[in-house]
Amino acid sequence: MKNINFPMLFLAILVIAMFVAVGIAISYQNIWLIILFIVLGFGFMGYGISLKKKK
């Protein structure tokens, strides 16, 4: 069985949480929160991909 990479797991959960927050922001019809959470979600995802490429 492989060991769990907890920092990458936390980063993946954080990205998912950002996109869930986009859905919540859509329900509140707040454009600024929608834009903020989309940018944060893609930013965290890009950071995770760059970390994976380094390994």
C-alpha positions in Angstrom: 0.0 0.0 0.0 1.3 3.5 -0.9 1.8 6.2 1.7 -0.6 9.1 1.5 0.9 12.5 0.5 -1.0 14.7 2.9 0.2 18.1 1.6 -1.0 17.2 -1.9 -4.2 15.8 -0.5 -4.9 19.0 1.5 -4.2 21.1 -1.7 -6.6 19.0 -3.7 -9.3 19.3 -1.0 -8.6 23.1 -1.0 -9.1 23.3 -4.8 -12.4 21.4 -4.5 -13.5 23.7 -1.7 -12.9 26.8 -3.8 -15.1 25.4 -6.6 -17.8 24.5 -4.2 -17.5 28.1 -2.9 -18.1 29.3 -6.5 -21.4 27.4 -6.4 -22.4 29.0 -3.1 -21.4 32.4 -4.4 -23.6 31.8 -7.5 -26.5 31.0 -5.3 -25.9 34.4 -3.5 -25.6 36.1 -6.9 -22.4 37.9 -5.8 -20.2 38.4 -8.8 -17.1 39.5 -6.8 -17.1 36.3 -4.7 -17.6 34.2 -7.9 -14.6 35.8 -9.5 -12.5 35.6 -6.3 -13.2 31.9 -5.8 -12.6 31.0 -9.4 -9.2 32.8 -9.4 -8.2 31.2 -6.1 -9.3 27.7 -7.4 -7.3 28.0 -10.5 -4.4 29.5 -8.6 -4.2 26.6 -6.1 -4.6 24.1 -9.0 -1.7 25.7 -10.9 0.4 25.6 -7.8 -0.3 21.9 -7.2 0.5 21.1 -10.9 3.8 23.0 -10.6 4.7 21.1 -7.4 3.9 17.8 -9.1 6.1 18.6 -12.2 9.0 19.4 -9.9 8.8 15.9 -8.4 
